[in-house]
Amino acid sequence: MPVPMLDLKRQYQPIHQELLDALGHVLETQQFILGEQVAAFEHAAARQLGVAHAIGCSSGTDALWLALAAAGVGPGQAVITTPFSFFASVSAILRAGATALLADIDPATFNLSPAAVEGVLDGPQGKFVRAILPVHLFGQCADSFSSLGQQRGLRIIEDAAQAWGAEWGGVKAGGLGDIAAFSFYPTKNLSAAGDAGMVTMNSDDLAERARMLRQHGMRRRYYHDEIGWNTRMDGFQGAILAVKLRYIEGWNHARHTVARRYHALFHAAGLAEAGPYPVHGVVLPHEVPGSRHVWHQYVVRTARRDALHEFLARRKIGSEIYYPVPLHMQEALKCLGYAEGSFPEAERAAREVLALPIFPELREDEQQTVVNAVAEFLSERS
Ligand SMILES: Cc1ncc(COP(=O)(O)O)c(C=O)c1O
């Protein structure tokens, strides 16, 4: 039986009439850029996240840039982030005109290691650091870094692209730092029908700056105070997202059930290993106690990852590698000045991680098929 990595049609079918009605409303009002649908979504999103402001924009990548620019990060300053993330976490820092400094990850969570961040802060470039940009990878919050930020007078800018609804110490992603960026790319837990993103914050000043920067630095129409950009959310995306926002808690809950079932099935098959590094079996994802993981991805570690990926593909079982090349080893980021060996945990993770199918509607029999296939692969080669 084939098992898809993600099947968005299963999400669409039960809510398609609501979505069509919402799109019809945009056509009736003819408000295609921002407008009342986007404003309604922003309002509901801020309430759901427990933050004072939520500002829609055109993608998660732009949201990261907007967050950095609103926070005043620019030339002559440095931002610390992780080498194990999507490219935009670093490229947005460079686009803001700042320097990106990297710190290694915690091998259990794949998130930025607080000890490694302190190492960079205490190093020769530490004095240029203006902000820390933790990424809540795969749907689990990175350490909030709030006390470190306070001690050292640094801004905390969350890359919450993968973490709608995730929590750390009872606080939702989006409200853990000074400002946060979300993506609504169609594969995300809360997804648009195209590109869309959002920045969130509690500070009125940061909100005012972000609103101004997303519209070419305008406070008053056609009076430009700063060089901003066009990064507005469009009305259709706002309308779709406002509908889906009503379902996201249930979908995140269903993802949690799917993750629990994988845990149980892998343990029952005798394949689960303690970790953080794999030996013969698979290391299951680690949930930090007291935090809420929203299971954007279910990522295991295994020693013969590439062979398993190909084996599953031959059986038409979806799996993906997030991410095969750590950011410091990307061709485009050689300019950062790191080399292979600079971040051993990120490099090892890039060789061992494999994301298995996860989405709210994934059925138990499909998960059993995935686990059976992994068991067959491991037994054939042991
Ligand atoms: C961690 C992370 N940061 C940033 C982004 C960029 O978001 P977008 O694709 O909406 O520009 C993504 C998603 O692709 C992401 O996963």
The ligand as a Gaussian input file, in Angstrom:
#p B3LYP/6-31G(d) Opt

LIG

0 1
 C       12.376000      27.007000       9.376000
 C       11.839000      27.775000       8.206000
 N       12.133000      29.078000       8.104000
 C       11.671000      29.818000       7.083000
 C       10.877000      29.275000       6.105000
 C       10.458000      30.123000       4.957000
 O        9.073000      30.168000       4.761000
 P        8.447000      30.406000       3.308000
 O        8.649000      29.170000       2.509000
 O        6.995000      30.674000       3.606000
 O        9.101000      31.586000       2.705000
 C       10.518000      27.921000       6.186000
 C        9.608000      27.263000       5.236000
 O        9.762000      27.002000       4.132000
 C       11.023000      27.149000       7.257000
 O       10.747000      25.850000       7.365000

